[in-house]
Amino acid sequence: MNTGKRNGVIASALMAACLIGGALRVPAQTAPSNPQDATIQSDVTKALDNKRFKDVSIAVQNGVVTLRGTVGLYADKEDADKKAHHRRNVKAVENLIEVAGPTVEDVTLRNKLAEKLTYDRVGYGTTAFNAFTIGVQNGVVTLGGVAYGPTDKDSAISLVANFPGVKDVVDNIEVAPVSPMDDRIRLATARAVYGAPQLNKYAIDPAKPIRITVVNGNVTLSGMVDNQGDKDVANIRANGVPGVFKVTNNLQVANSSQEK
């Protein structure tokens, strides 16, 4: 048998050996080239032994873990990254996992997330002091604004990361600095605003539609009110709180574009 025919036979045999059920089978994992990499791969594989990561492959080279494949939620991609990072001797993680999941129109996704975030942390006493902004482009969600504390920020990010249709999350949320003076101003401003007879109706809503953020004595009002009069009253009441340096009134008036 000449060399060309022999190579052709060998190639055919190898192809046949890889064919299972009529389809070419691609190995899920790439075999490491040294013992330590092999140990790392084994450890990461055990850490990702969950149906959420069934379509994720792991490759290790010189302590660097590369993750590829797909997951259903962005939170799963982040979780895989964290689990891999926490394995012994892992030097770095290259996360190339893609979020498969459903594709949701940006406007629809933004509206759904805004509604969810509005009621996040209700019952913990900090809802009125969180003011988040949301932008969505091609499934990538950008979060901004100010959170009362780290827990409120983490909760908002987790809510978005676990929502179907979110492909990535950009975190631009600022956490208000710890300040006893700001805490006093927050409570005093909330009592002044929600205690006004004209604004008392907003206190009934657990989502607290008038949001109050305070940073170094500077108060920002955001959210939605029914009319211009309510916006003006909120501004006056906030400005009357002792210790407030400045009030920025970003309250929006419902259907203001339709008003003459």
C-alpha positions in Angstrom: 0.0 0.0 0.0 1.5 3.4 -0.9 1.9 6.2 1.6 -1.1 8.2 0.3 -3.5 5.3 0.5 -2.2 4.3 4.0 -2.7 7.8 5.3 -6.2 7.8 3.9 -7.1 4.5 5.6 -5.7 5.8 8.9 -7.7 9.0 8.6 -10.8 7.1 7.8 -10.3 4.8 10.8 -9.8 7.7 13.2 -12.9 9.4 11.8 -14.9 6.2 12.3 -13.6 5.8 15.8 -14.9 9.3 16.7 -18.3 8.8 15.1 -21.0 7.9 17.6 -24.6 7.6 16.4 -23.6 9.3 13.1 -22.3 12.5 14.7 -18.7 13.6 15.3 -18.1 13.7 19.0 -16.0 16.6 20.3 -14.4 16.1 23.7 -16.0 18.3 26.4 -12.7 18.9 28.1 -9.2 19.4 26.8 -6.6 17.1 28.5 -4.0 19.1 30.5 -0.4 18.9 29.6 1.0 18.6 33.2 0.0 16.9 36.5 -0.9 20.2 38.3 -3.1 21.3 35.5 -4.8 17.9 35.5 -5.5 18.3 39.2 -6.9 21.8 38.7 -9.1 20.6 35.9 -10.4 17.8 38.1 -11.1 20.3 41.0 -12.9 22.8 38.7 -14.9 20.0 37.1 -16.1 18.8 40.5 -17.0 22.4 41.4 -19.1 22.8 38.3 -20.8 19.4 38.7 -24.3 20.9 38.4 -26.9 20.7 35.6 -26.6 24.5 35.2 -23.1 23.9 33.8 -23.7 20.8 31.7 -22.8 22.7 28.5 -19.6 24.3 29.9 -16.2 22.9 29.0 -13.0 23.4 31.0 -9.5 23.7 29.7 -6.4 24.4 31.9 -2.9 25.5 30.8 -0.2 26.6 33.2 -2.8 27.3 36.0 -5.1 29.4 33.8 -8.6 28.0 33.5 -10.6 28.7 30.3 -14.4 28.2 30.5 -16.4 27.9 27.3 -19.9 26.9 26.4 -23.4 28.2 27.3 -25.5 28.7 30.4 -29.1 29.7 30.8 -28.6 32.8 33.0 -26.0 35.5 33.5 -25.9 34.6 37.2 -24.8 31.1 36.2 -21.9 32.5 34.1 -20.8 34.6 37.1 -21.2 31.6 39.5 -19.0 29.4 37.3 -16.3 32.1 37.3 -16.4 32.4 41.1 -16.3 28.6 41.6 -13.3 28.3 39.2 -11.4 31.2 40.9 -11.7 29.5 44.3 -10.0 26.3 43.3 -6.5 25.7 44.6 -3.5 26.8 42.4 -5.8 28.5 39.9 -3.8 31.6 38.6 -6.5 33.1 36.5 -9.9 32.4 34.8 -10.8 33.3 31.2 -14.6 33.2 31.2 -15.7 32.8 27.6 -19.1 31.3 28.5 -22.1 32.7 26.6 -25.5 33.3 28.0 -27.9 31.3 25.8 -31.4 31.8 27.4 -34.3 33.6 25.8 -33.8 36.8 23.7 -36.0 39.6 25.1 -36.6 43.0 23.4 -34.5 45.7 25.1 -37.5 47.9 26.0 -39.5 45.0 27.3 -36.5 43.8 29.4 -35.9 47.2 30.8 -39.5 47.7 31.8 -39.7 44.3 33.5 -36.4 44.9 35.4 -37.5 48.4 36.5 -40.7 46.9 38.0 -38.8 44.2 39.8 -36.2 46.6 41.2 -38.9 49.0 42.3 -40.1 46.5 44.8 -36.7 45.0 45.7 -35.9 45.1 49.4 -39.4 46.1 50.4 -39.8 45.4 54.1 -36.2 46.1 55.0 -36.7 49.8 55.6 -34.2 51.0 53.0 -36.5 51.0 49.9 -37.0 54.7 49.9 -33.3 55.4 50.0 -32.3 53.5 46.9 -32.4 55.1 43.5 -31.3 53.0 40.6 -31.1 53.7 36.8 -31.4 51.0 34.2 -30.1 50.9 30.6 -30.4 47.9 28.2 -28.8 47.4 24.9 -28.8 44.0 23.1 -29.5 42.3 26.4 -26.6 44.0 28.2 -28.0 45.7 31.3 -26.2 48.8 32.8 -27.1 49.6 36.4 -26.4 53.0 37.9 -27.6 55.3 40.6 -27.1 55.2 44.4 -27.7 52.4 46.8 -28.2 52.9 50.6 -25.7 50.2 51.4 -23.7 47.2 50.0 -26.5 44.8 50.7 -29.0 46.9 48.7 -26.5 47.0 45.8 -25.8 43.3 45.8 -29.5 42.6 45.9 -30.2 44.7 42.9 -27.4 43.1 40.9 -28.5 39.6 41.9 -32.0 40.3 40.8 -30.9 41.5 37.4 -28.3 38.7 36.9 -31.0 36.0 37.6 -33.5 37.5 35.2 -34.1 35.6 31.9 -32.9 37.5 28.9 -30.1 39.4 30.6 -26.8 38.6 28.7 -24.4 40.7 30.8 -24.5 43.2 33.7 -22.5 46.4 33.9 -22.3 47.7 37.5 -22.1 51.4 37.9 -24.1 51.6 41.1 -22.5 53.8 43.8 -23.0 53.0 47.5 -23.7 56.0 49.7 -20.9 56.5 52.2 -21.5 55.6 55.9 -22.5 58.8 57.7 -24.6 59.3 60.9 -25.4 62.8 59.7 -26.7 61.5 56.3 -28.7 58.8 58.1 -30.4 61.5 60.2 -31.1 63.6 57.1 -32.5 60.6 55.3 -35.0 59.8 58.0 -35.9 63.5 58.6 -36.4 64.0 54.8 -38.6 60.9 54.5 -40.8 62.0 57.4 -41.0 65.5 56.0 -41.8 64.4 52.4 -44.1 61.5 53.1 -45.7 63.3 56.1 -46.9 66.2 54.0 -50.8 65.9 53.7 -50.6 66.3 49.9 -47.9 63.5 49.6 -49.3 61.1 52.3 -50.8 59.0 49.5 -47.4 58.0 48.3 -46.5 56.5 51.7 -49.1 53.8 51.2 -47.2 52.3 48.3 -44.6 49.8 49.6 -42.4 50.7 46.7 -42.1 54.3 48.0 -42.3 56.1 44.6 -40.5 59.1 45.9 -36.9 58.0 46.4 -34.5 60.0 48.7 -30.8 59.6 48.4 -28.4 61.5 50.6 -24.6 61.9 50.1 -22.7 64.2 52.3 -25.8 66.2 53.2 -26.9 66.6 49.5 -30.4 65.3 48.9 -31.6 64.0 45.6 -35.3 63.3 45.0 -36.2 60.8 42.2 -39.1 58.7 41.1 -42.6 59.5 39.9 -45.4 61.7 41.2 -48.8 62.5 39.9 -48.5 66.2 39.2 -46.3 69.2 39.3 -47.8 70.4 42.6 -46.7 67.2 44.3 -43.2 67.6 42.9 -43.0 71.2 44.2 -44.3 70.3 47.6 -41.7 67.5 47.9 -39.0 70.0 47.0 -40.1 72.5 49.6 -40.4 69.9 52.3 -36.9 68.5 51.6 -35.4 71.9 51.6 -36.9 72.6 55.0 -35.0 69.7 56.7 -32.2 71.0 59.0 -28.7 70.1 57.9 -29.5 69.7 54.2 -26.9 71.4 52.0 -28.7 71.1 48.7 -31.7 69.5 47.2 -31.7 68.2 43.6 -35.3 67.5 42.5 -35.3 64.8 39.7 -38.9 63.8 40.3 -40.8 63.1 37.1 -44.4 64.0 36.7 -46.6 61.2 35.3 -47.8 61.9 31.7 -46.1 65.2 31.8 -45.6 65.0 28.0 -49.3 65.0 27.6 -49.9 68.0 29.8 -50.3 71.5 28.4 
